């Protein structure tokens, strides 16, 4: 009975190719927030987006419903952060609570994979605190105490 030929080591499949090498893709945890001239580190910053509302207007005599560009709106940014002794954000929150809306330039800065070099910056013009959420206290918890602020803004720019 003839034996099967010895197995040859299989070549590994070629690496996936695309427009960017993996080393060129930024990590979502390397970011910081600038409020005017102050830098803050947050554990999470979500909601960056915009939407132009489509307006549907029936066209008499046809089965199609054409759409037109409606008003533009920006999503609220939700920033979660660990509670610290710094009162900078709290002062801004309390300014809103007292009716004194302070609009500021807020910048979300995507850092390079070294965690130091700024790569992409999104500027939120006319940003203000529209909501604050306190720490969810839990006597059985072991997590970091996290607060959150929500920011509304008027205009988005990528630099």
C-alpha positions as CSV (number, residue, x, y, z in Angstrom):
1,X,0.0,0.0,0.0
2,X,1.5,3.3,-1.0
3,X,1.7,6.0,1.5
4,X,0.6,9.6,0.9
5,X,3.3,12.1,0.0
6,X,4.6,14.0,3.0
7,X,2.6,17.1,3.7
8,X,4.3,20.4,2.8
9,X,3.9,23.3,5.1
10,X,1.1,25.5,3.8
11,X,2.0,29.0,2.9
12,X,0.3,31.6,5.0
13,X,-2.4,33.5,3.2
14,X,-1.3,36.9,1.8
15,X,-1.9,39.8,4.1
16,X,-5.0,41.8,3.4
17,X,-4.2,44.8,1.3
18,X,-6.2,48.1,1.2
19,X,-5.7,51.8,1.0
20,X,-4.1,52.0,4.5
21,X,-1.6,49.8,6.3
22,X,-2.6,48.8,9.8
23,X,0.0,51.0,11.3
24,X,-1.7,54.0,9.6
25,X,-5.1,53.3,11.3
26,X,-5.6,55.4,14.4
27,X,-6.8,53.9,17.7
28,X,-10.1,55.1,19.1
29,X,-8.6,55.4,22.7
30,X,-6.0,58.0,21.7
31,X,-7.9,61.2,22.0
32,X,-8.3,64.3,24.1
33,X,-10.7,67.2,24.3
34,X,-9.7,70.9,24.3
35,X,-12.2,73.4,25.7
36,X,-10.8,76.8,24.8
37,X,-7.2,76.5,26.0
38,X,-7.7,73.7,28.6
39,X,-7.0,70.0,27.8
40,X,-9.1,67.2,29.3
41,X,-8.8,63.4,29.0
42,X,-12.1,61.6,28.8
43,X,-12.8,57.9,29.0
44,X,-15.3,58.1,26.2
45,X,-16.6,60.7,23.7
46,X,-19.4,59.6,21.5
47,X,-22.0,61.0,19.2
48,X,-20.0,63.1,16.7
49,X,-22.2,63.4,13.7
50,X,-24.6,65.4,11.6
51,X,-27.8,64.9,9.6
52,X,-29.4,66.9,6.9
53,X,-33.1,66.0,7.2
54,X,-34.6,64.7,3.9
55,X,-37.9,66.4,3.0
56,X,-40.2,64.2,0.9
57,X,-42.6,66.0,-1.5
58,X,-45.0,63.9,-3.5
59,X,-44.9,64.6,-7.2
60,X,-48.5,64.6,-8.6
61,X,-49.0,62.1,-11.4
62,X,-46.1,59.8,-10.7
63,X,-45.3,57.0,-8.3
64,X,-42.1,58.6,-7.1
65,X,-41.6,60.8,-4.1
66,X,-38.6,63.1,-4.7
67,X,-36.6,64.2,-1.7
68,X,-35.1,67.7,-1.0
69,X,-32.4,68.7,1.4
70,X,-33.9,70.0,4.7
71,X,-32.3,71.6,7.7
72,X,-28.9,70.5,9.0
73,X,-28.5,69.4,12.6
74,X,-25.6,68.2,14.6
75,X,-25.7,65.4,17.2
76,X,-25.0,66.1,20.8
77,X,-21.6,65.0,21.9
78,X,-21.6,62.8,25.1
79,X,-18.3,62.9,27.1
80,X,-17.8,60.6,30.0
81,X,-14.9,61.2,32.4
82,X,-13.6,60.1,35.8
83,X,-14.4,62.4,38.7
84,X,-11.4,64.5,39.8
85,X,-10.8,67.5,42.1
86,X,-10.7,69.9,39.1
87,X,-13.6,72.3,39.0
88,X,-13.2,73.5,35.4
89,X,-15.9,71.4,33.8
90,X,-18.2,71.8,36.9
91,X,-17.9,75.6,36.7
92,X,-19.0,75.4,33.0
93,X,-21.9,73.1,33.9
94,X,-23.1,75.4,36.7
95,X,-22.9,78.4,34.4
96,X,-25.4,76.7,32.2
97,X,-27.6,75.8,35.1
98,X,-27.7,79.4,36.2
99,X,-28.8,80.5,32.7
100,X,-25.5,81.9,31.6
101,X,-24.8,79.9,28.5
102,X,-21.1,80.0,27.8
103,X,-20.4,79.0,24.2
104,X,-16.9,77.7,23.7
105,X,-14.6,76.2,21.0
106,X,-14.3,72.5,21.8
107,X,-11.9,70.4,19.8
108,X,-11.8,66.6,19.7
109,X,-8.2,65.7,18.9
110,X,-7.4,62.3,17.4
111,X,-3.8,61.4,18.5
112,X,-1.4,59.2,16.6
113,X,-0.7,55.7,17.7
114,X,2.1,57.0,19.9
115,X,-0.6,58.8,22.0
116,X,1.2,62.1,21.6
117,X,1.1,63.6,18.1
118,X,-2.2,65.2,17.0
119,X,-3.4,63.8,13.7
120,X,-7.0,64.9,13.1
121,X,-9.0,67.6,15.0
122,X,-12.7,68.2,14.9
123,X,-13.7,71.7,16.0
124,X,-17.1,72.1,17.6
125,X,-17.9,75.8,17.2
126,X,-20.3,77.5,19.7
127,X,-20.4,74.4,22.0
128,X,-22.2,74.6,25.3
129,X,-23.2,72.2,28.1
130,X,-26.8,71.1,27.5
131,X,-26.9,68.2,30.0
132,X,-24.9,66.9,32.9
133,X,-25.1,63.4,34.6
134,X,-23.7,62.5,37.9
135,X,-22.0,59.4,39.2
136,X,-24.1,56.3,39.5
137,X,-23.2,55.4,43.1
138,X,-23.2,51.7,43.9
139,X,-22.0,50.3,47.2
140,X,-21.2,47.0,45.5
141,X,-19.4,48.5,42.6
142,X,-15.7,48.6,42.0
143,X,-15.6,50.9,38.9
144,X,-14.2,54.4,38.5
145,X,-16.7,57.1,39.3
146,X,-17.8,58.5,35.9
147,X,-19.7,61.7,35.2
148,X,-20.9,62.8,31.8
149,X,-21.6,66.0,30.0
150,X,-23.5,66.5,26.8
151,X,-22.5,69.3,24.5
152,X,-24.6,71.0,21.8
153,X,-22.8,73.0,19.1
154,X,-23.5,75.2,16.0
155,X,-20.9,74.2,13.5
156,X,-18.5,71.3,12.8
157,X,-15.1,71.7,11.1
158,X,-12.4,69.1,10.5
159,X,-8.8,70.3,10.5
